[in-house]
Amino acid sequence: MKKLSNAQIAWRAAQDLPDGAYVNLGIGFPEMIATFKPEGREVTYHTENGILDFGEAPPAGEEDWDLINAGKKAVTLNPGASFFHHADSFAMVRGGHLDVAVLGAYEVAETGDLANWSTGPGSVPAVGGAMDLVHGAKQVWVVTDHVTKKGEPKLLEKCRLPLTGVGCVTTIYTSLAVIDVIDKRFVVREKLPSISIEALQAVTGATLVVGETVGDLNVPEL
């Protein structure tokens, strides 16, 4: 089955960022979204370690390692960028000042529950700031492969792993589709033209709701 790459998923999610939004990008895969900000839109990126309005990654060899995001990756600063204490950064999160938080996921339930951390082998030692982000941001988007490396569904009726947040996810951008969580149901907004609804349902662990129209998920080659 042909699937989108991580870069293509990140590109698709970036197209929905509202003009003027304040956005937090989770560590790892979600950070790629900053590369694909649509032309003509003003998006201000926030990072938990205390920067507001950071820019693109610097060219290799030109990094200033005093300027890093929460994932310890080098960043640049846009004009007017600001620094602040870690506690002030989380006050912004918990105070509801972020429009969108974008995170990765192990599992997402049709109710909008999110599981994106684990204490298993090779995993992070704790849930971290994600638990604040999912309940502080106005919208929570997930970017993820549609299935696990073993081919098992990641979109489920109920999460099996420890939860990061309850009823928090609003939209999921996967390697096969764009799915909104509406009234505790997975509603298909777009899917790859090459996959049928039946095939998409077969790799989804909860019932998909399909409206009268489902858009084509078209992305550039990246």
Contacts in CASP RR format, 6 or more apart in sequence:
PFRMAT RR
TARGET T0000
AUTHOR 0000-0000-0000
METHOD contacts of the structure
MODEL  1
MKKLSNAQIAWRAAQDLPDGAYVNLGIGFPEMIATFKPEGREVTYHTENG
ILDFGEAPPAGEEDWDLINAGKKAVTLNPGASFFHHADSFAMVRGGHLDV
AVLGAYEVAETGDLANWSTGPGSVPAVGGAMDLVHGAKQVWVVTDHVTKK
GEPKLLEKCRLPLTGVGCVTTIYTSLAVIDVIDKRFVVREKLPSISIEAL
QAVTGATLVVGETVGDLNVPEL
1 176 0 8 1.000
1 195 0 8 1.000
1 199 0 8 1.000
1 203 0 8 1.000
2 192 0 8 1.000
2 194 0 8 1.000
3 145 0 8 1.000
3 146 0 8 1.000
3 175 0 8 1.000
3 176 0 8 1.000
3 192 0 8 1.000
4 12 0 8 1.000
4 174 0 8 1.000
4 175 0 8 1.000
4 176 0 8 1.000
4 192 0 8 1.000
4 217 0 8 1.000
4 219 0 8 1.000
5 175 0 8 1.000
5 222 0 8 1.000
6 29 0 8 1.000
6 32 0 8 1.000
6 143 0 8 1.000
7 32 0 8 1.000
7 35 0 8 1.000
7 222 0 8 1.000
8 219 0 8 1.000
8 220 0 8 1.000
8 222 0 8 1.000
9 29 0 8 1.000
9 143 0 8 1.000
9 144 0 8 1.000
9 173 0 8 1.000
9 174 0 8 1.000
9 175 0 8 1.000
10 29 0 8 1.000
10 30 0 8 1.000
10 32 0 8 1.000
10 33 0 8 1.000
10 35 0 8 1.000
10 36 0 8 1.000
10 143 0 8 1.000
11 36 0 8 1.000
11 219 0 8 1.000
11 220 0 8 1.000
11 222 0 8 1.000
12 173 0 8 1.000
12 178 0 8 1.000
12 217 0 8 1.000
12 219 0 8 1.000
13 33 0 8 1.000
13 102 0 8 1.000
13 141 0 8 1.000
13 143 0 8 1.000
13 173 0 8 1.000
14 33 0 8 1.000
14 35 0 8 1.000
14 36 0 8 1.000
14 37 0 8 1.000
14 38 0 8 1.000
15 36 0 8 1.000
15 38 0 8 1.000
16 141 0 8 1.000
16 171 0 8 1.000
17 23 0 8 1.000
17 33 0 8 1.000
17 37 0 8 1.000
17 38 0 8 1.000
17 41 0 8 1.000
17 43 0 8 1.000
17 100 0 8 1.000
18 41 0 8 1.000
18 99 0 8 1.000
18 100 0 8 1.000
19 40 0 8 1.000
19 41 0 8 1.000
19 42 0 8 1.000
19 43 0 8 1.000
20 41 0 8 1.000
20 42 0 8 1.000
20 43 0 8 1.000
20 44 0 8 1.000
20 99 0 8 1.000
21 43 0 8 1.000
21 44 0 8 1.000
21 99 0 8 1.000
21 100 0 8 1.000
22 44 0 8 1.000
22 46 0 8 1.000
22 52 0 8 1.000
22 97 0 8 1.000
22 98 0 8 1.000
22 99 0 8 1.000
22 100 0 8 1.000
23 33 0 8 1.000
23 43 0 8 1.000
23 44 0 8 1.000
23 45 0 8 1.000
23 46 0 8 1.000
23 98 0 8 1.000
23 99 0 8 1.000
23 100 0 8 1.000
23 101 0 8 1.000
23 102 0 8 1.000
24 45 0 8 1.000
24 46 0 8 1.000
24 47 0 8 1.000
24 48 0 8 1.000
24 93 0 8 1.000
24 98 0 8 1.000
24 100 0 8 1.000
24 101 0 8 1.000
24 102 0 8 1.000
24 133 0 8 1.000
24 137 0 8 1.000
25 31 0 8 1.000
25 33 0 8 1.000
25 34 0 8 1.000
25 45 0 8 1.000
25 47 0 8 1.000
25 69 0 8 1.000
25 102 0 8 1.000
26 70 0 8 1.000
26 101 0 8 1.000
26 102 0 8 1.000
26 103 0 8 1.000
26 104 0 8 1.000
26 130 0 8 1.000
26 133 0 8 1.000
27 70 0 8 1.000
27 71 0 8 1.000
28 71 0 8 1.000
28 104 0 8 1.000
29 104 0 8 1.000
29 143 0 8 1.000
29 144 0 8 1.000
30 102 0 8 1.000
30 103 0 8 1.000
30 104 0 8 1.000
30 143 0 8 1.000
31 69 0 8 1.000
31 71 0 8 1.000
31 73 0 8 1.000
33 102 0 8 1.000
33 143 0 8 1.000
34 45 0 8 1.000
34 55 0 8 1.000
34 56 0 8 1.000
34 57 0 8 1.000
35 56 0 8 1.000
35 57 0 8 1.000
37 43 0 8 1.000
44 52 0 8 1.000
44 53 0 8 1.000
45 52 0 8 1.000
45 53 0 8 1.000
45 54 0 8 1.000
45 55 0 8 1.000
46 52 0 8 1.000
46 89 0 8 1.000
46 92 0 8 1.000
46 93 0 8 1.000
46 98 0 8 1.000
47 54 0 8 1.000
47 69 0 8 1.000
47 70 0 8 1.000
47 75 0 8 1.000
47 89 0 8 1.000
48 70 0 8 1.000
48 86 0 8 1.000
48 89 0 8 1.000
48 90 0 8 1.000
48 93 0 8 1.000
48 129 0 8 1.000
48 133 0 8 1.000
49 68 0 8 1.000
49 69 0 8 1.000
49 70 0 8 1.000
49 86 0 8 1.000
49 89 0 8 1.000
50 83 0 8 1.000
50 84 0 8 1.000
50 85 0 8 1.000
50 86 0 8 1.000
50 88 0 8 1.000
50 89 0 8 1.000
51 67 0 8 1.000
51 69 0 8 1.000
51 75 0 8 1.000
51 77 0 8 1.000
51 81 0 8 1.000
51 82 0 8 1.000
51 83 0 8 1.000
52 81 0 8 1.000
52 82 0 8 1.000
52 84 0 8 1.000
52 92 0 8 1.000
53 77 0 8 1.000
53 78 0 8 1.000
53 80 0 8 1.000
53 81 0 8 1.000
53 82 0 8 1.000
54 67 0 8 1.000
54 69 0 8 1.000
54 75 0 8 1.000
54 76 0 8 1.000
54 77 0 8 1.000
54 78 0 8 1.000
54 81 0 8 1.000
55 75 0 8 1.000
55 76 0 8 1.000
55 77 0 8 1.000
55 78 0 8 1.000
55 81 0 8 1.000
56 75 0 8 1.000
56 76 0 8 1.000
57 73 0 8 1.000
57 74 0 8 1.000
57 75 0 8 1.000
57 76 0 8 1.000
58 64 0 8 1.000
58 74 0 8 1.000
58 75 0 8 1.000
58 76 0 8 1.000
63 74 0 8 1.000
64 74 0 8 1.000
65 74 0 8 1.000
67 74 0 8 1.000
67 75 0 8 1.000
67 76 0 8 1.000
67 77 0 8 1.000
68 74 0 8 1.000
68 75 0 8 1.000
69 75 0 8 1.000
90 129 0 8 1.000
90 132 0 8 1.000
92 98 0 8 1.000
93 129 0 8 1.000
93 132 0 8 1.000
93 133 0 8 1.000
93 136 0 8 1.000
93 137 0 8 1.000
94 132 0 8 1.000
94 136 0 8 1.000
95 136 0 8 1.000
96 136 0 8 1.000
96 137 0 8 1.000
96 138 0 8 1.000
98 133 0 8 1.000
98 136 0 8 1.000
98 137 0 8 1.000
98 138 0 8 1.000
99 137 0 8 1.000
99 138 0 8 1.000
99 139 0 8 1.000
100 137 0 8 1.000
100 138 0 8 1.000
100 139 0 8 1.000
100 140 0 8 1.000
100 141 0 8 1.000
101 133 0 8 1.000
101 134 0 8 1.000
101 136 0 8 1.000
101 137 0 8 1.000
101 139 0 8 1.000
101 140 0 8 1.000
101 141 0 8 1.000
102 140 0 8 1.000
102 141 0 8 1.000
102 142 0 8 1.000
102 143 0 8 1.000
103 114 0 8 1.000
103 116 0 8 1.000
103 130 0 8 1.000
103 133 0 8 1.000
103 134 0 8 1.000
103 140 0 8 1.000
103 141 0 8 1.000
103 142 0 8 1.000
103 143 0 8 1.000
103 164 0 8 1.000
104 116 0 8 1.000
104 142 0 8 1.000
104 143 0 8 1.000
104 144 0 8 1.000
105 114 0 8 1.000
105 115 0 8 1.000
105 116 0 8 1.000
105 142 0 8 1.000
105 144 0 8 1.000
105 154 0 8 1.000
105 169 0 8 1.000
105 172 0 8 1.000
106 115 0 8 1.000
106 116 0 8 1.000
106 117 0 8 1.000
106 118 0 8 1.000
106 154 0 8 1.000
106 161 0 8 1.000
107 114 0 8 1.000
107 115 0 8 1.000
107 154 0 8 1.000
107 155 0 8 1.000
107 156 0 8 1.000
107 159 0 8 1.000
107 160 0 8 1.000
107 161 0 8 1.000
108 114 0 8 1.000
108 115 0 8 1.000
108 142 0 8 1.000
108 144 0 8 1.000
108 154 0 8 1.000
108 155 0 8 1.000
108 156 0 8 1.000
108 159 0 8 1.000
108 169 0 8 1.000
108 172 0 8 1.000
108 181 0 8 1.000
109 156 0 8 1.000
109 157 0 8 1.000
109 158 0 8 1.000
109 159 0 8 1.000
109 167 0 8 1.000
109 206 0 8 1.000
110 155 0 8 1.000
110 156 0 8 1.000
110 157 0 8 1.000
110 181 0 8 1.000
110 184 0 8 1.000
110 185 0 8 1.000
110 186 0 8 1.000
110 206 0 8 1.000
110 207 0 8 1.000
111 158 0 8 1.000
111 166 0 8 1.000
111 167 0 8 1.000
111 181 0 8 1.000
111 184 0 8 1.000
112 166 0 8 1.000
112 167 0 8 1.000
112 168 0 8 1.000
112 169 0 8 1.000
112 170 0 8 1.000
112 181 0 8 1.000
112 184 0 8 1.000
113 158 0 8 1.000
113 159 0 8 1.000
113 163 0 8 1.000
113 165 0 8 1.000
113 166 0 8 1.000
113 167 0 8 1.000
113 168 0 8 1.000
113 169 0 8 1.000
114 134 0 8 1.000
114 140 0 8 1.000
114 142 0 8 1.000
114 159 0 8 1.000
114 163 0 8 1.000
114 164 0 8 1.000
114 165 0 8 1.000
114 167 0 8 1.000
114 168 0 8 1.000
114 169 0 8 1.000
115 159 0 8 1.000
115 160 0 8 1.000
115 161 0 8 1.000
115 162 0 8 1.000
115 163 0 8 1.000
115 164 0 8 1.000
116 130 0 8 1.000
116 142 0 8 1.000
116 164 0 8 1.000
117 123 0 8 1.000
117 124 0 8 1.000
117 126 0 8 1.000
117 127 0 8 1.000
117 128 0 8 1.000
117 130 0 8 1.000
117 161 0 8 1.000
117 162 0 8 1.000
117 164 0 8 1.000
118 124 0 8 1.000
118 161 0 8 1.000
118 162 0 8 1.000
119 125 0 8 1.000
119 126 0 8 1.000
119 162 0 8 1.000
127 162 0 8 1.000
127 164 0 8 1.000
130 164 0 8 1.000
131 164 0 8 1.000
131 165 0 8 1.000
133 140 0 8 1.000
134 140 0 8 1.000
134 164 0 8 1.000
134 165 0 8 1.000
134 168 0 8 1.000
134 169 0 8 1.000
135 165 0 8 1.000
135 168 0 8 1.000
139 170 0 8 1.000
139 171 0 8 1.000
140 168 0 8 1.000
140 169 0 8 1.000
140 170 0 8 1.000
141 169 0 8 1.000
141 170 0 8 1.000
141 171 0 8 1.000
141 172 0 8 1.000
141 173 0 8 1.000
142 169 0 8 1.000
142 171 0 8 1.000
142 172 0 8 1.000
142 173 0 8 1.000
143 173 0 8 1.000
143 174 0 8 1.000
144 154 0 8 1.000
144 172 0 8 1.000
144 173 0 8 1.000
144 174 0 8 1.000
144 175 0 8 1.000
145 154 0 8 1.000
145 174 0 8 1.000
145 175 0 8 1.000
146 153 0 8 1.000
146 154 0 8 1.000
146 155 0 8 1.000
146 174 0 8 1.000
146 175 0 8 1.000
146 176 0 8 1.000
146 177 0 8 1.000
146 203 0 8 1.000
146 204 0 8 1.000
147 153 0 8 1.000
147 154 0 8 1.000
147 203 0 8 1.000
148 154 0 8 1.000
151 203 0 8 1.000
153 203 0 8 1.000
153 204 0 8 1.000
153 205 0 8 1.000
154 174 0 8 1.000
155 172 0 8 1.000
155 174 0 8 1.000
155 179 0 8 1.000
155 186 0 8 1.000
155 204 0 8 1.000
155 205 0 8 1.000
155 206 0 8 1.000
156 205 0 8 1.000
156 206 0 8 1.000
157 205 0 8 1.000
157 206 0 8 1.000
167 181 0 8 1.000
169 181 0 8 1.000
170 180 0 8 1.000
170 181 0 8 1.000
171 178 0 8 1.000
171 179 0 8 1.000
171 180 0 8 1.000
171 181 0 8 1.000
171 189 0 8 1.000
172 178 0 8 1.000
172 179 0 8 1.000
172 180 0 8 1.000
172 181 0 8 1.000
172 186 0 8 1.000
176 191 0 8 1.000
176 192 0 8 1.000
176 195 0 8 1.000
176 200 0 8 1.000
176 203 0 8 1.000
176 217 0 8 1.000
177 188 0 8 1.000
177 189 0 8 1.000
177 190 0 8 1.000
177 191 0 8 1.000
177 192 0 8 1.000
177 195 0 8 1.000
177 200 0 8 1.000
177 217 0 8 1.000
178 188 0 8 1.000
178 189 0 8 1.000
178 190 0 8 1.000
178 191 0 8 1.000
178 217 0 8 1.000
179 186 0 8 1.000
179 187 0 8 1.000
179 188 0 8 1.000
179 189 0 8 1.000
179 208 0 8 1.000
180 186 0 8 1.000
180 187 0 8 1.000
180 189 0 8 1.000
181 187 0 8 1.000
182 209 0 8 1.000
185 207 0 8 1.000
185 209 0 8 1.000
186 204 0 8 1.000
186 206 0 8 1.000
186 207 0 8 1.000
186 208 0 8 1.000
186 209 0 8 1.000
187 208 0 8 1.000
187 209 0 8 1.000
187 210 0 8 1.000
187 211 0 8 1.000
188 197 0 8 1.000
188 200 0 8 1.000
188 208 0 8 1.000
188 209 0 8 1.000
188 210 0 8 1.000
188 211 0 8 1.000
188 214 0 8 1.000
189 214 0 8 1.000
189 215 0 8 1.000
190 214 0 8 1.000
190 215 0 8 1.000
190 216 0 8 1.000
190 217 0 8 1.000
191 197 0 8 1.000
191 200 0 8 1.000
191 214 0 8 1.000
191 215 0 8 1.000
191 216 0 8 1.000
191 217 0 8 1.000
192 216 0 8 1.000
192 217 0 8 1.000
193 216 0 8 1.000
193 217 0 8 1.000
193 218 0 8 1.000
197 208 0 8 1.000
197 210 0 8 1.000
197 214 0 8 1.000
200 208 0 8 1.000
201 207 0 8 1.000
201 208 0 8 1.000
END
